[in-house]
Each structure stands twice: as C-alpha cells, then as structure tokens.
Amino acid sequence: MKQSEGLANGEGELHDLDPRKFYEQVHSFEFWFQSVEGYLSGTVYGRRPQTVETPLAVAERERLITVLCNYCVGETAALEGASGLIAIAPNRPTQVFLSTQVVDEGRHLEVLLHRIAALGIADPEAEVDRRASSTIREFRRRLLQLVASKDWEAALFAQNVILEAMEFTVFQSHARTADPVTAEVLEGIVKDERRHIGFGENELGRRLRESPHRRSRLIEVKRDLDALVLETFEEILREIGMAPDERPELGRSYLAAVERLGFGQ
Amino acid sequence: MSGATDHSPETESPRQRFELDDRGFNEVPTKYRRYYRHWQGAGDQLEPNEVICPVCKVVIRSTREIRVGDRLYCMACMTRLRIREDSEGHLEADCEY
C-alpha cells in the first residue's frame, strides 16, 4: 500500500512523508484542484448564494468600491506577473505550480470585478482605471519590469513575497470588518494566498541557501520597493477605516517573511 | 482528539499519541484535513501535538506529541518545518527550505 493511501485510510503520519514526495504533491495541479474544491465548491463568483447582502451607506459603498479597484490592480499585477514567471521558471514543478497560481489570480480578478458590478458599477474595468491609486499602479509597473528582465529571484520576491504578503494581511484584516458578501469573497482569496506566499518564501529560501550571493540583489529590490509597498498599505488601510495604531500589525507578515529569508534590515 | 501513550523504539521517553478529528479545515485535500485547523484566537490553546505555522498561521497537528527536532509539513502553504524550543521553553516551528 502506498503511504498516501495509508493516510487516506487514517493510517500512517503525514509528517513522515519523504520531502521530495511532499513537494512533488503540493506543487501539482491535482493537489490544487482537490484543495480549492474544499472551499470554492458551491460558491458563485466567490460567494455562497445564500449569503445576504447588507445595505451600505453611500459613503461606505464609495470607499469599498475604491478599495476593490485597488485590489483589482494588485490582482492584475499578480496575474500578469505569475503568467510571465512561468516562462522563466527554473523547472517543471515550479512551472506547474505557477500555472495554478495564474488560475487563482484570474479568479481573484474576476470575483473582485464582479463584486464591484454588484455594488452598482456598470463598467467595473473603467472604474478601476479611474479610481486605482498611482502607487499600486507603479508597483505593478516595477513588478512587470522585473519579470520582463527575466530576473527570477527578484521578480518572485516582488510578487510572491511582497505583493502576496501585503494582499494576505490586508484581505484578512478587511474581511473582519467588511459586509458579509465582501468578507466571503476576500476569505476565499486569502485561502489561495497561503499557497502563493508559501511557494515564494520556500522557493527563495532554497535559492538563497544554494547561492547566498543572490541575497544582495534581493536587498536591493526590497529597498527599491519598500516605500511603495508601505504607501499602498497606508492608502488601503485608511480607506477601509483601520485605526492608525492597528496598522503596524499588518506589516508584520511581510517583515517576518523577509526576516526569515535573512534580509530583514 | 484523544490521547494515548506510545513508547518510541529509541532512547527517548514515551510520546503521547493522538487520534485526529476533522476540525473543518477545508484548504487541503480531504485526506489531509485532520492534520490542520484554524487558530481560534484569544482563548484557543495548542495541544502537545500542535504547532503554529510561522508562514501562514494555521495550526499544524500530528498524531504524536511534538518534540524538539521533529519535522512537520504545512500543506496549506507548502512549507517544511523543524521544531525548536524558544527562550521561554515553548515549541516553535522554523522553516526548513
């Protein structure tokens, strides 16, 4: 009997799996499919049909639309970035994993645009163009430059560590105070983001272990993008009404990740 | 989740064994779900067979009591972890890239 069959029968121990088997499995499309099935099955555009809309005040609705427009630019950047990274990925499992990430990012963009439409906007894409902040647009431009220059480590760092960590923490925090439908959409996205941040950190961790000299390049990218990331954080958190004294907590996930990778300062 | 005691073959003292139940963690394939749960916030407590993933913050569970040096997997964020003791004697997980 295979080890995975034993696990399915309630025997054996997951944590005894051979590391190669573990990575082979979690980077596969099969693993992705069975994972997302658990939380997306029965949802339509990221929400359960039975979740009831709560009425929003005009100002609250306006703020939410602006925030969702900014999220759309972030997700567009991730969609374009992940697609481009496939072409420069170092091996097949990485390419396959990134292809699952592309599907996730495309779904995120779709459900967010759909949410904007449900809030009464006739042309969500035009609204994104009109409302999205210049800092998140600039971040997208810089990320795509790194991808276009085929700088694997730098582009992966910008996308799967910086951008994904920011989305992970902001969406989690926003979901706690958002209306029920928006919260459900964001919670579904956060579940996908766990895989993306983990993939980025682990891939970079392995690369840095094998080639420590690459660390200096990532410090340079971090220095270049930190201000943009923090400014984007601030803008979004202001819009979702988070108190200034709660905001530093949100940067923790990103800072902890760069600390673990060994270039926190 | 129930605990029993198991004697490992080597020199270490007996480890408690645990039967894992499904806590509704739906982010990994069904056969692995019992190995994970969400942290419930204030008032929640880690059992001797549980540790928090430093990357994605889900609670990782094992069928046996966790000890320093153990290796665990977080399937939710695809990270391999190694257990160590922090300065206050609590078990923590470090990423092993």
Contacts between the chains, C-beta under 8 A, distances in Angstrom:
chain1	res1	chain2	res2	distance
A	4	B	31	7.4
A	7	B	31	5.4
A	7	B	32	7.0
A	8	B	31	4.1
A	13	B	62	6.8
A	13	B	63	5.2
A	13	B	64	7.2
A	14	B	32	6.0
A	14	B	35	5.0
A	14	B	73	6.3
A	14	B	75	7.6
A	15	B	35	7.8
A	15	B	62	5.6
A	15	B	70	7.4
A	15	B	71	6.4
A	15	B	72	4.8
A	15	B	73	5.7
A	17	B	73	6.6
A	19	B	80	6.1
A	22	B	73	5.6
A	22	B	80	6.9
A	23	B	78	7.5
A	26	B	75	6.1
A	26	B	78	4.2
A	27	B	78	7.3
A	31	B	29	6.5
A	34	B	28	7.8
A	34	B	29	3.7
A	34	B	30	7.1
A	35	B	27	5.9
A	35	B	28	5.5
A	35	B	29	6.1
A	38	B	26	3.5
A	38	B	27	6.3
A	38	B	28	7.3
A	38	B	29	7.6
A	38	B	30	7.2
A	38	B	33	7.5
A	39	B	26	4.9
A	39	B	27	6.2
A	191	B	27	5.0
A	194	B	27	6.7
A	194	B	56	4.2
A	194	B	58	7.4
A	194	B	76	4.8
A	194	B	77	4.6
A	195	B	76	7.3
A	195	B	77	6.3
A	195	B	78	6.2
A	197	B	55	6.4
A	197	B	56	6.7
A	197	B	77	6.3
A	198	B	55	5.3
A	198	B	56	6.1
A	198	B	74	7.1
A	198	B	76	7.4
A	198	B	77	2.7
A	198	B	78	4.5
A	198	B	79	5.1
A	199	B	77	7.8
A	199	B	78	6.0
A	201	B	55	6.0
A	201	B	79	7.3
A	201	B	95	6.9
A	201	B	97	8.0
A	202	B	78	6.3
A	202	B	79	5.8
A	202	B	80	7.7
A	202	B	95	7.2
A	202	B	97	5.8
A	205	B	95	6.3
A	205	B	97	2.9
A	206	B	97	4.7
A	208	B	97	7.6
A	209	B	97	5.5
A	256	B	54	7.1
A	257	B	55	7.3
A	260	B	54	7.0
A	260	B	55	7.9
A	260	B	94	8.0
A	260	B	95	5.7
